[in-house]
Structure formats: structure tokens, C-alpha cells
């Protein structure tokens, strides 16, 4: 993995671009900026975050796992697939900024989707070759299948646009389908698999590890309907959703129990700062699972889906604090991001900014319950966006200075 310094630099460049787009979006909410269309900014921001930052990082981390554990990995194939993913991500970044959903952006989106299928095909083949005792194997396998499944949502959206047959519930359901199997499937399951590969030498207890995986995997598909509680689900499906939410909490319980049993090994593997950040990510995941369980209460669900700040806070909780927080901490803790003093400061600054962002969005959302406008909330969110941008840029600079001459 350490030989992938260029992939890491590109990841951090892309994270900086995502943060920059987020800052511009926040600026436009509080102030005037006529040069960009807000909707186009949002589309470029989300597509590039998914493809250019998270998927790119997961791709080269999974490729690194195959390199370390298997003979005869097709290096040229993986490098080309990672490169194509990057090219399609930059194509979407520019085209969505210029035209939103249009022929060019849909072309690059299609290339990205097809490339994802090919990557998943090769990765599934190599994951199958991992030893049966590899505790990350099943997590990675399911994550790749979920990445494929998520594209059903985009296919339905494309069909609706091409045929001009628009149905509001189908439209929203397709968006949430894609988001669920990206966020809660591809992203989170891949992160679990990558983490399990890292701690395999600590010999974590197998029963807890297997139970955790089985419970999360069992709940993966029915948990999608947690995002569609607004659609007046039939009683049997609603009951299934409640069970899925409970099962996920149980899966996290067994995973935490496993970590407690190897806490001595974890403290010897990771430095204190890394362990603290991992705990923050774990607390964020705990909060996510509790919120999902709480959302099965009808009145809570109505409030959650009825106020935009709450929806944005939840999406950012998963994308920024859980997934991005984990990836940055993992890259730093394993030395893939060189752990310099400047890098440590930048990482803490970024995670601190994410926590502040969640707090302000939560306050804004609570205020929305009583239709109370929180003064200077938008200005505060813009300032926090600048903190995130500063953290991302400082993290990149720390690596560029240290790694010139690699």
C-alpha cells in the first residue's frame, strides 16, 4: 500500500475539491454568487465525492489488500480501472458544473458505472481467492455486490428521464435506493472489510466477527426501506424494517465486543490519536444505528423526512464523519498517509470541523421543529466549510512536502 503514494495524493486532491465545492455551496446559501448554479454545484459535489474521493480510495485500498494477500494479481488491470474511474470522476465534475444532468454528464456517469462493474468483477474473483479464514473476505464480497446493486436506482432514474414517465414516489425511491446501497452497502461494508484485513494479525475472536457480519449482511437489503418510511409501507414490510434496524444494532454490538477483546493489540497497532479518532467514528456509527432504529417510530420518521437540515445532517453523518472519518484515520494510522505533525493537526482539524458541522445542522434541524430560524446558522456553516477545506488542503500539503522525490 505504501507504494501507492500517487493514488493517495490524488485522493487528498479530490477530497480538497469536494471540500471546495461544499464551501462554494455554503457561500451561495448565505451570500450571492451568480457564477454557479446551485443545483449544478450540488450534483457535481455529490457525484465527485462518491466517485473521485470515496470509490477511488476504496479501489486502491482493496487493490492493496489483494497485492498483500495473493499471488498473481493483475496489476495493470487494476491500475487502468482506477485511472478510468478517475477520468470519469473528473468528467462528471466538469460536466455537472456546466450543464447538470445532460448528455456529457450522463456519458461520464455511464462510463463510471460500467467501469465499476468491471472492477467489481475482478475484485470479486480475487476476493474469492482470499483464505477462508480471512475475516474481511465476506465484508468485501458483500460490499462489491452492493456497489452493483446500487446502480439499479440510477437505471430507473435514467429510464424515467428518457421516457418522460415521472412518478414522485418512484423517483424518490430510486434516489434513496442508490444512496442506501452506496452509503450503507458499498462504502460501509468495504470499510469494515479493510479494517478487518488490517487487524487480522491480532487474531480477533472469530464467533463475534462472524455474527457481526451475518447480522449486518442479513439486514442490508431490508434496511433500504428505512429510507422509504414516508411511502406508507404495508404492515408486514414495516415490521421487517423494524427487525432490520434491531439486527443492525445487534451486529454492531458483536463488532464492538470483538474490538474490546483485542483492545491491547489495537493499542499496540495504532497510536493514541488514531485510536481516539476511531472511537469518534465508532460513536458516530452508533448514533447512526440508534437514529435509524428511532426513525421506525412514525412521528419521528415524519419529522426526520420533513426537515431538510435533518436529512442533510444524517447524510453528512454517514459520508463525512463515518466513511470519510474512517478512511482518513485508517490512511493516517497505517502510514499510507505519512503521520507527520502537520498531517496529524490537519486530520484533527478536519474531523473537528465535521463534528461542528453536525452540531450546527442538528441545532438547525431542532429549530425547524418549531419553525424557529437559528440566527447566523448559514454563516456558521460556511465558516465550518472553510475549516474542512483548510484541513483537507493542509493534509495534502503535508504529504506533498514529505513525499517529493518518491
C-alpha positions as CSV (number, residue, x, y, z in Angstrom):
1,X,0.0,0.0,0.0
2,X,2.9,2.4,0.8
3,X,3.9,2.2,-2.9
4,X,0.6,3.9,-3.9
5,X,1.7,7.4,-2.9
6,X,0.3,8.9,-6.1
7,X,-3.1,7.3,-5.5
8,X,-3.1,8.8,-2.0
9,X,-2.1,12.2,-3.2
10,X,-4.9,12.1,-5.8
11,X,-7.3,11.0,-3.1
12,X,-6.4,14.0,-1.0
13,X,-6.6,16.4,-4.0
14,X,-10.1,15.0,-4.7
15,X,-11.1,15.4,-1.1
16,X,-9.9,19.0,-1.3
17,X,-12.0,19.6,-4.4
18,X,-15.1,18.1,-2.7
19,X,-14.5,20.4,0.3
20,X,-14.1,23.4,-2.1
21,X,-17.4,22.7,-3.8
22,X,-19.0,22.3,-0.4
23,X,-17.6,25.7,0.6
24,X,-18.9,27.4,-2.6
25,X,-22.4,25.8,-2.0
26,X,-22.4,27.1,1.6
27,X,-21.3,30.6,0.4
28,X,-24.1,30.7,-2.1
29,X,-26.7,30.0,0.6
30,X,-25.7,32.9,2.7
31,X,-24.4,35.3,0.1
32,X,-24.7,36.0,-3.6
33,X,-22.5,34.2,-6.2
34,X,-24.1,34.3,-9.7
35,X,-21.3,32.4,-11.4
36,X,-22.5,28.9,-10.4
37,X,-25.9,27.2,-10.5
38,X,-26.6,25.8,-7.0
39,X,-28.2,22.7,-8.3
40,X,-25.3,22.0,-10.7
41,X,-22.9,22.5,-7.8
42,X,-24.8,20.0,-5.7
43,X,-24.8,17.4,-8.4
44,X,-21.1,17.9,-9.2
45,X,-20.3,17.8,-5.4
46,X,-22.2,14.6,-4.7
47,X,-21.1,12.6,-7.8
48,X,-17.4,13.6,-7.4
49,X,-17.5,12.8,-3.6
50,X,-18.8,9.3,-4.4
51,X,-16.5,8.6,-7.3
52,X,-13.5,10.8,-7.1
53,X,-12.9,10.6,-3.3
54,X,-14.6,7.6,-1.7
55,X,-14.7,5.0,-4.5
56,X,-11.2,5.9,-5.7
57,X,-9.8,5.5,-2.2
58,X,-11.6,2.2,-1.7
59,X,-10.4,0.9,-5.0
60,X,-6.7,1.4,-4.3
61,X,-7.1,0.1,-0.7
62,X,-8.8,-3.1,-2.0
63,X,-6.2,-3.4,-4.7
64,X,-3.6,-3.1,-1.9
65,X,-5.2,-6.0,0.1
66,X,-5.1,-8.2,-3.0
67,X,-1.5,-7.4,-3.6
68,X,-0.5,-8.2,0.0
69,X,-2.5,-11.4,0.3
70,X,-2.5,-13.0,-3.2
71,X,0.0,-14.0,-5.9
72,X,-0.5,-13.1,-9.5
73,X,-2.7,-10.0,-9.0
74,X,-3.4,-8.3,-12.4
75,X,-1.7,-5.0,-11.6
76,X,-2.2,-3.4,-15.0
77,X,-5.9,-4.2,-15.0
78,X,-6.5,-2.6,-11.5
79,X,-4.3,0.4,-12.4
80,X,-6.3,1.0,-15.6
81,X,-9.6,0.6,-13.8
82,X,-8.6,3.1,-11.1
83,X,-7.4,5.5,-13.8
84,X,-10.7,5.2,-15.8
85,X,-12.6,5.8,-12.6
86,X,-10.7,9.0,-12.0
87,X,-11.1,10.2,-15.6
88,X,-14.9,9.6,-15.4
89,X,-15.0,11.4,-12.0
90,X,-13.3,14.5,-13.4
91,X,-15.5,14.3,-16.4
92,X,-18.6,14.3,-14.2
93,X,-17.1,17.1,-12.0
94,X,-16.8,19.5,-15.0
95,X,-19.9,18.4,-16.9
96,X,-22.2,18.6,-13.9
97,X,-20.9,22.0,-13.1
98,X,-21.5,23.3,-16.6
99,X,-24.8,21.5,-17.6
100,X,-26.1,19.5,-14.7
101,X,-27.8,16.3,-15.9
102,X,-27.1,16.4,-19.7
103,X,-25.6,14.3,-22.5
104,X,-22.0,14.8,-21.4
105,X,-22.5,14.2,-17.6
106,X,-24.7,11.1,-18.4
107,X,-21.9,9.8,-20.7
108,X,-19.3,10.0,-17.9
109,X,-21.8,8.6,-15.4
110,X,-22.3,5.6,-17.7
111,X,-18.6,5.1,-18.1
112,X,-18.1,5.2,-14.3
113,X,-20.9,2.7,-13.8
114,X,-19.6,0.3,-16.4
115,X,-16.1,0.6,-15.0
116,X,-17.5,-0.1,-11.6
117,X,-19.0,-3.3,-12.9
118,X,-15.6,-4.4,-14.4
119,X,-13.8,-3.5,-11.1
120,X,-16.3,-5.4,-9.1
121,X,-15.9,-8.5,-11.4
122,X,-12.1,-8.6,-11.0
123,X,-12.3,-7.8,-7.3
124,X,-14.9,-10.5,-6.6
125,X,-12.7,-13.0,-8.4
126,X,-9.7,-12.0,-6.2
127,X,-11.7,-11.8,-3.0
128,X,-12.8,-15.4,-3.6
129,X,-9.1,-16.3,-3.7
130,X,-8.5,-14.9,-0.2
131,X,-8.1,-17.6,2.5
132,X,-11.4,-18.8,4.0
133,X,-10.0,-17.6,7.4
134,X,-9.7,-14.0,6.2
135,X,-12.3,-12.2,8.3
136,X,-12.6,-9.3,5.9
137,X,-13.3,-11.6,2.9
138,X,-17.1,-11.7,3.3
139,X,-17.4,-8.0,4.1
140,X,-15.6,-7.1,0.9
141,X,-17.6,-9.6,-1.2
142,X,-20.9,-8.1,0.0
143,X,-19.7,-4.6,-0.4
144,X,-18.9,-5.2,-4.1
145,X,-22.3,-6.8,-4.7
146,X,-24.0,-3.8,-3.1
147,X,-22.0,-1.5,-5.3
148,X,-23.5,-3.3,-8.3
149,X,-27.0,-3.4,-6.8
150,X,-27.0,0.4,-6.1
151,X,-26.9,1.1,-9.9
152,X,-30.4,-0.2,-10.2
153,X,-31.5,3.1,-8.7
154,X,-29.6,5.1,-11.4
155,X,-31.0,2.9,-14.1
156,X,-34.6,3.6,-13.0
157,X,-33.8,7.3,-12.9
158,X,-32.3,7.2,-16.4
159,X,-35.4,5.3,-17.7
160,X,-37.7,7.9,-16.2
161,X,-35.7,10.8,-17.8
162,X,-35.6,9.1,-21.2
163,X,-39.2,8.1,-21.3
164,X,-40.5,11.3,-19.5
165,X,-42.6,9.0,-17.3
166,X,-42.3,10.8,-13.9
167,X,-43.6,9.4,-10.7
168,X,-42.6,11.2,-7.5
169,X,-42.6,8.1,-5.2
170,X,-40.6,6.1,-7.8
171,X,-38.2,9.0,-8.3
172,X,-37.5,9.4,-4.6
173,X,-37.4,5.6,-4.0
174,X,-34.8,5.3,-6.8
175,X,-32.6,8.1,-5.3
176,X,-32.8,6.5,-1.9
177,X,-32.1,3.1,-3.3
178,X,-28.9,4.3,-4.9
179,X,-27.9,6.2,-1.8
180,X,-28.6,3.4,0.6
181,X,-26.6,0.7,-1.3
182,X,-23.7,3.1,-1.8
183,X,-23.6,4.6,1.8
184,X,-24.7,1.6,3.8
185,X,-23.6,-1.1,1.4
186,X,-20.6,-0.4,-0.8
187,X,-19.0,2.2,1.4
188,X,-19.5,0.9,4.9
189,X,-19.1,-2.8,4.2
190,X,-15.9,-2.1,2.3
191,X,-14.6,-0.1,5.3
192,X,-15.4,-3.0,7.6
193,X,-13.5,-5.4,5.3
194,X,-10.5,-3.1,5.0
195,X,-10.4,-2.7,8.8
196,X,-10.7,-6.5,9.4
197,X,-7.8,-7.1,7.0
198,X,-5.7,-4.7,9.0
199,X,-6.4,-6.3,12.4
200,X,-6.2,-9.9,11.2
201,X,-2.8,-10.4,12.8
202,X,-4.4,-9.6,16.2
203,X,-6.4,-12.8,15.9
204,X,-9.8,-11.2,16.7
205,X,-12.4,-13.7,18.1
206,X,-14.0,-15.5,15.2
207,X,-17.5,-16.1,16.7
208,X,-18.1,-12.4,17.3
209,X,-16.7,-11.4,13.9
210,X,-18.9,-13.8,12.0
211,X,-22.0,-12.9,14.0
212,X,-21.4,-9.3,13.3
213,X,-21.0,-9.8,9.6
214,X,-24.0,-12.1,9.3
215,X,-26.3,-9.7,11.1
216,X,-25.2,-6.7,9.1
217,X,-25.5,-8.7,5.8
218,X,-28.9,-10.0,6.8
219,X,-30.2,-6.5,7.4
220,X,-28.5,-4.9,4.4
221,X,-31.4,-5.2,1.9
222,X,-34.5,-4.8,4.1
223,X,-32.8,-1.8,5.8
224,X,-33.3,0.1,2.5
225,X,-36.9,0.5,3.4
226,X,-35.8,2.7,6.4
227,X,-35.4,5.3,3.7
228,X,-38.9,4.9,2.4
229,X,-41.0,5.0,5.6
230,X,-42.7,8.1,4.1
231,X,-44.2,5.8,1.4
232,X,-46.9,4.2,3.8
233,X,-45.4,0.7,3.8
234,X,-47.7,-2.3,4.4
235,X,-47.6,-3.6,7.9
236,X,-45.6,-6.8,7.1
237,X,-42.9,-4.7,5.4
238,X,-42.8,-2.1,8.2
239,X,-42.3,-5.0,10.7
240,X,-39.4,-6.3,8.6
241,X,-37.9,-2.8,8.6
242,X,-38.1,-2.6,12.4
243,X,-36.4,-6.1,12.7
244,X,-33.7,-5.0,10.3
245,X,-32.9,-1.9,12.4
246,X,-32.7,-4.0,15.5
247,X,-30.5,-6.6,13.8
248,X,-28.0,-3.9,12.7
249,X,-27.7,-2.7,16.3
250,X,-27.0,-6.3,17.4
251,X,-24.4,-6.6,14.6
252,X,-22.6,-3.5,15.9
253,X,-22.8,-4.9,19.4
254,X,-20.9,-8.0,18.4
255,X,-18.4,-6.0,16.4
256,X,-17.6,-3.7,19.4
257,X,-17.4,-6.8,21.7
258,X,-14.8,-8.2,19.3
259,X,-12.8,-5.0,19.4
260,X,-12.9,-4.9,23.2
261,X,-11.3,-8.4,23.3
262,X,-8.4,-7.2,21.1
263,X,-8.0,-3.8,22.7
264,X,-4.5,-4.5,23.8
265,X,-3.4,-5.4,20.3
266,X,-5.2,-2.3,18.9
267,X,-3.4,0.0,21.3
268,X,-0.1,-1.6,20.2
269,X,-1.0,-1.3,16.5
270,X,-2.3,2.3,16.4
271,X,-1.1,5.4,18.2
272,X,-3.3,7.2,20.7
273,X,-4.6,9.9,18.3
274,X,-5.7,7.3,15.8
275,X,-7.5,5.3,18.5
276,X,-9.3,8.4,19.7
277,X,-10.4,9.2,16.1
278,X,-11.5,5.6,15.6
279,X,-13.6,5.9,18.8
280,X,-15.2,9.0,17.4
281,X,-16.1,7.2,14.2
282,X,-17.5,4.3,16.2
283,X,-19.6,6.7,18.3
284,X,-20.9,8.2,15.0
285,X,-21.8,4.8,13.7
286,X,-23.6,4.0,17.0
287,X,-25.6,7.3,16.7
288,X,-26.5,6.4,13.1
289,X,-27.8,3.0,14.1
290,X,-29.8,4.4,17.0
291,X,-31.3,7.1,14.8
292,X,-32.3,4.5,12.2
293,X,-34.0,2.5,14.9
294,X,-35.7,5.6,16.3
295,X,-36.9,6.5,12.8
296,X,-39.1,3.5,12.8
297,X,-41.4,5.4,15.2
298,X,-43.9,7.1,12.9
299,X,-43.8,10.5,14.4
300,X,-40.0,10.5,14.4
301,X,-39.9,9.4,10.8
302,X,-42.3,12.2,9.8
303,X,-40.1,14.8,11.5
304,X,-36.9,13.3,10.1
305,X,-38.0,13.3,6.4
306,X,-39.9,16.6,6.8
307,X,-37.0,18.9,7.5
308,X,-34.1,19.3,5.1
309,X,-31.4,20.2,7.8
310,X,-32.0,16.8,9.5
311,X,-31.8,14.9,6.2
312,X,-28.5,16.7,5.3
313,X,-27.2,16.2,8.9
314,X,-27.8,12.4,8.6
315,X,-26.2,12.1,5.1
316,X,-23.2,14.1,6.3
317,X,-23.0,11.9,9.4
318,X,-22.5,8.9,7.2
319,X,-20.5,10.3,4.4
320,X,-18.2,12.7,6.4
321,X,-18.0,11.5,9.9
322,X,-18.3,7.7,9.5
323,X,-16.9,6.9,6.0
324,X,-14.5,9.9,5.4
325,X,-13.5,9.9,9.0
326,X,-12.7,6.2,8.9
327,X,-10.8,6.4,5.6
328,X,-8.6,9.4,6.7
329,X,-7.9,7.8,10.1
330,X,-7.1,4.5,8.5
331,X,-4.8,6.0,5.9
332,X,-3.0,8.0,8.7
333,X,-2.9,5.2,11.2
334,X,-1.4,2.7,8.7
335,X,1.2,5.1,7.4
336,X,-0.3,5.3,3.9
337,X,-0.7,9.0,4.8
338,X,2.7,9.7,6.4
339,X,2.0,10.6,10.0
340,X,3.8,13.9,10.3
341,X,2.9,16.5,12.9
342,X,1.3,18.7,10.2
343,X,-0.7,15.7,8.9
344,X,-1.9,14.9,12.5
345,X,-3.0,18.5,13.0
346,X,-4.8,18.6,9.6
347,X,-6.6,15.4,10.3
348,X,-7.8,16.5,13.8
349,X,-8.8,19.9,12.3
350,X,-10.9,18.2,9.6
351,X,-12.6,15.8,11.9
352,X,-13.2,18.6,14.4
353,X,-14.8,20.6,11.5
354,X,-17.1,17.6,10.6
355,X,-18.3,17.4,14.3
356,X,-19.0,21.2,14.3
357,X,-20.9,20.8,11.0
358,X,-23.1,18.1,12.5
359,X,-23.8,20.1,15.7
360,X,-24.9,23.2,13.8
361,X,-27.0,21.1,11.4
362,X,-28.6,19.4,14.4
363,X,-29.4,22.7,16.0
364,X,-30.8,24.0,12.8
365,X,-32.9,20.8,12.4
366,X,-34.2,21.0,16.0
367,X,-35.1,24.7,15.5
368,X,-37.1,23.7,12.4
369,X,-39.4,21.6,14.5
370,X,-40.9,24.8,16.0
371,X,-40.2,26.8,12.8
372,X,-37.5,28.8,14.6
373,X,-34.8,30.3,12.5
374,X,-31.4,29.9,14.1
375,X,-29.5,33.2,13.6
376,X,-26.3,33.1,11.6
377,X,-26.6,29.4,11.1
378,X,-25.8,29.6,7.4
379,X,-22.8,31.9,8.1
380,X,-21.6,29.4,10.7
381,X,-21.9,26.5,8.3
382,X,-19.9,28.5,5.7
383,X,-17.2,29.1,8.3
384,X,-17.1,25.4,9.1
385,X,-16.9,24.5,5.4
386,X,-13.8,26.6,5.3
387,X,-12.4,24.7,8.2
388,X,-13.0,21.4,6.3
389,X,-11.3,22.9,3.2
390,X,-8.3,24.1,5.3
391,X,-8.0,20.6,6.9
392,X,-8.1,18.9,3.5
393,X,-5.5,21.3,2.0
394,X,-3.1,21.1,4.9
395,X,-3.3,17.3,4.8
396,X,-2.5,17.3,1.1
397,X,0.4,19.7,1.6
398,X,1.8,17.6,4.4
399,X,2.1,14.7,2.1
400,X,3.3,16.6,-0.9
401,X,6.2,18.2,1.0
402,X,7.2,14.9,2.6
403,X,6.9,12.7,-0.5
404,X,8.5,14.8,-3.2
405,X,11.3,12.7,-4.6
406,X,9.4,9.4,-4.1
